[in-house]
Amino acid sequence: MRRLACRRTKANYRELSKVLVSILASQPECDGDGNGDGIVDRRDVADYDLMRDLSQGQSSWYDLNLDGVTDSSDLTIVTGNLRHKCPKAK
């Protein structure tokens, strides 16, 4: 019984992994667009400020370089891409 449950868990994990890869591939990356609205703009700067304050510098939605902290490096990514329109999802 235990082995069967383990096999099911592994099979479910593999299936979910395939679905996740498909979902991630359907939305192209857009550096600096932390709120996911398809354009990097002043709202991203305002949202960055809010998330930095709420997370007290720890990782947040705006930890864009994925280094574990929401800091000026992440803001540089946002401001360096201002007015950039993101590619459309597939």
C-alpha positions as CSV (number, residue, x, y, z in Angstrom):
1,M,0.0,0.0,0.0
2,R,2.8,2.4,0.9
3,R,4.7,1.8,-2.4
4,L,1.5,2.4,-4.4
5,A,1.0,5.7,-2.6
6,C,4.6,6.6,-3.3
7,R,4.3,5.8,-7.0
8,R,1.1,7.9,-7.2
9,T,2.8,10.8,-5.5
10,K,5.7,10.6,-8.0
11,A,3.4,10.3,-11.0
12,N,1.3,13.3,-9.7
13,Y,4.5,15.3,-9.2
14,R,5.7,14.6,-12.8
15,E,2.3,15.6,-14.2
16,L,2.2,18.8,-12.2
17,S,5.7,19.6,-13.2
18,K,4.8,19.3,-16.9
19,V,1.8,21.6,-16.4
20,L,3.9,24.1,-14.6
21,V,6.5,24.2,-17.3
22,S,3.7,24.8,-19.8
23,I,2.2,27.6,-17.8
24,L,5.6,29.3,-17.3
25,A,6.4,29.0,-21.0
26,S,3.1,30.7,-22.0
27,Q,4.0,34.0,-20.3
28,P,7.2,35.6,-21.7
29,E,9.5,37.3,-19.2
30,C,9.3,41.0,-18.9
31,D,12.1,42.5,-16.8
32,G,10.8,45.1,-14.4
33,D,7.1,44.3,-14.8
34,G,6.5,43.2,-11.2
35,N,2.7,43.7,-11.2
36,G,2.3,41.7,-14.5
37,D,0.2,44.3,-16.3
38,G,2.3,44.1,-19.5
39,I,4.2,47.4,-19.2
40,V,6.9,48.7,-17.0
41,D,5.7,52.0,-15.7
42,R,5.4,54.3,-12.7
43,R,3.0,51.8,-11.1
44,D,5.8,49.3,-10.9
45,V,8.0,51.9,-9.2
46,A,5.3,52.6,-6.7
47,D,4.6,48.9,-6.2
48,Y,8.3,48.3,-5.7
49,D,8.4,50.9,-3.0
50,L,5.4,49.4,-1.2
51,M,6.7,45.8,-1.4
52,R,10.2,46.8,-0.2
53,D,8.6,48.5,2.8
54,L,6.2,45.7,3.5
55,S,8.8,43.0,3.2
56,Q,11.3,45.0,5.2
57,G,13.9,44.4,2.6
58,Q,13.4,40.6,2.5
59,S,12.4,38.8,-0.7
60,S,9.1,40.0,-2.2
61,W,7.2,40.0,-5.5
62,Y,9.7,42.7,-6.5
63,D,12.8,40.7,-5.7
64,L,13.3,40.7,-9.5
65,N,16.9,39.4,-9.5
66,L,15.9,36.6,-7.0
67,D,18.8,37.3,-4.6
68,G,16.6,37.0,-1.5
69,V,16.3,40.8,-0.8
70,T,14.2,43.6,-2.3
71,D,16.7,46.3,-2.7
72,S,18.1,49.0,-5.0
73,S,19.3,46.3,-7.5
74,D,15.7,45.4,-8.1
75,L,14.6,49.0,-8.5
76,T,17.4,49.4,-11.1
77,I,15.8,46.6,-13.1
78,V,12.4,48.4,-12.9
79,T,13.8,51.9,-13.8
80,G,16.1,50.5,-16.5
81,N,13.0,49.1,-18.3
82,L,10.6,52.0,-17.8
83,R,8.1,52.4,-20.7
84,H,8.9,48.9,-21.9
85,K,5.9,47.0,-23.3
86,C,6.1,43.3,-22.6
87,P,5.7,40.6,-25.2
88,K,2.2,39.1,-25.4
89,A,1.5,35.7,-23.9
90,K,1.3,32.8,-26.4
